Amino acid sequence: MTDSSISEWLAIAQAGQDKPPKKDIERVIAWVNDLVTERHIEALACDLLILDPERMSIAAMVAIYRTSVVLKNEIPSWYDFEWKLRAELSRRKRDDVMLDVGPESLDDDRVAMFEALALKLQSSPPKIDPKVLTATPLSRGAKVNQAFAEAWLSNLLEKIRLSIPAAEGILLRNDLPSGKEADASDLIGTYDVIYKDRLAGGPTDFKQFEQQILQTHATILKARRDKLPGRYRTFRVWVGDYDFVDPNKVRLTLQAGFEILTTITSPFARAIYVGFLITEVHPFMDGNGRVSRLMMNAELARASLPRIVLPENLWAGYMEGVRDISLHGNPEELAAILEIALAWSASVPWGNRKNVLKAIGEAKSTMRNVEKCEAWIAQYLT
């Protein structure tokens, strides 16, 4: 493969034509395969760094997308580039050219999983500490502090790393840190959904439920156009070897999952179920965890129960609990973790910011000491 061939390939990729001849697509595919075959991996990796999908022709994007099976095994940076490529194809409303998308259908295995989960939660609802039921309504200041803690911790769990002083500056003084504008926007969006009770009205049908999750996603990720805020993903995603719902099955599977939700009566059980429903379907490119926790807390808030703020020392158990349902259908671990989180959240003195930060710090301090963590947890066991 010569330098001139690489230049030709780049020229086609950046041509900006939406309908170039079919032979151009074939040439791009052939050149990319040749680059890989002849071990010009470094050259291709460099090319990917300078290619901008927003300036690429549809033909070039399709061609490169169709070489992904080869490229993802050869070039570590391919995943980041493919993410941008898919997002740009979706933005141009050309989801049809992505091979992962087909006619809408239902994920029958997931629906069976949701039915079994709902049956277990309905027959053995999670426990609620009696002290939680007597928690007093929050003052305006307490609500600000709780919304801050919930938004900050939920984003931190998803690797949005903002210090507490930085987060306070963003939310309380509109002081946006340079270079972290998108992270700041995520935090503001999450806080906005919580503090303004944007999910206060419970959905009576799937259309309303769908509007809520799409609008919540759009609010959180509005600064990340490449993540398609307020839109379902159009490609397959997985963690390790665990595959989430196919993109063409997302909407109908969510709809079936919502119908199953209506069979659950316990507010806490509904909260656990709806949070898992969203994480398991994984309807978005990013932000699934944050949307799931907001929808979980919306179920609690509608029943006048305290919101769950998930401290850092419970994160590992929370994620293991979600996985245990996915792999084995067992909700007991997740329910136990959320019972503790709910009891802790109800005990935090939200009216005093200094004491709120102290409670968050005390929870974090137990993370690397099993005995300290067990003693901390014992305070909140029913």
Order of alpha helices (4+ residues) and beta strands (2+ residues): alpha-alpha-alpha-alpha-alpha-alpha-alpha-alpha-alpha-alpha-alpha-alpha-beta-beta-alpha-alpha-alpha-alpha-alpha-alpha-alpha
